[in-house]
Amino acid sequence: MTLAIIGGTGLTQISGLRITGQQSLETPFGAPSADYVFGEINGKQLIFLARHGNPHRIPPHKINYRANIWGLRELGATDIIAVAAVGGIGPLMAPGHIAIPDQIIDYSYGREHTFFADDLQHVTHIDFSEPYSATLRKRILQAAHNSGIAITEVATYGCTQGPRLETIMEIKRMAQDGCDLVGMTGMPEAALARELDLNYANISVVANWAAGIVAGEITMAEIEKNLQVGMAKAVDLLKAISLL
Ligand code: HPA
């Protein structure tokens, strides 16, 4: 098994990762967001990619998800843990909290979302009933348990287009749809990983209450402050995962 981590907003680098190499890559779909970084945590090899580039500069709707995932497979990744900043919709999803979603609803649009667009000899409909790898989710849950990091084990992630945040009524509708979390990068990343038969799971770090859940505007300062706390926990979780 070769583990890859895709880091989102607030996680362009992993503290405690002993970096052993770095590689830029071109893919048939263009350039990935950044160089792939090779490193070790607790003596375990992993590949790291900063989803928004390093430094953070690519907005969610401009990310080349296909290149990112294709490159990871090219480098031999078999398992991908995606770390993502999200807004909290469900009552337990307070800023700083961590959830491991088990379902997704995709509200994004206009993104290059499949590897099966051009080869019309093989029209492929992947099964996506369970969008995240059960094995990889179990591993994350086990690591959280072992390290005493409080997480929510079942949650639905709603992926919006961004880069703007949502309206109050958009969040109300998402809550009615069953979404517990709202983010901008969960799709098409998860589906692309499935198309290439890679195990994929998501660690969602809550940066803020989603629009209208509590009174007041959502500020970048608040998001950044909460992410410092949340991403530190996510890194601890990644370290615990590497011990399994
Ligand atoms: N909405 C969408 N994506 C997000 C949010 C949000 O409130 N917070 C962090 N990523």
Boltz pocket constraint, residues with backbone or C-beta under 6 A from the ligand:
constraints:
  - pocket:
      binder: B
      contacts: [[A, 85], [A, 86], [A, 87], [A, 88], [A, 160], [A, 164], [A, 165], [A, 166], [A, 182], [A, 183], [A, 184], [A, 207], [A, 208], [A, 209], [A, 210], [A, 211]]
      max_distance: 6.0
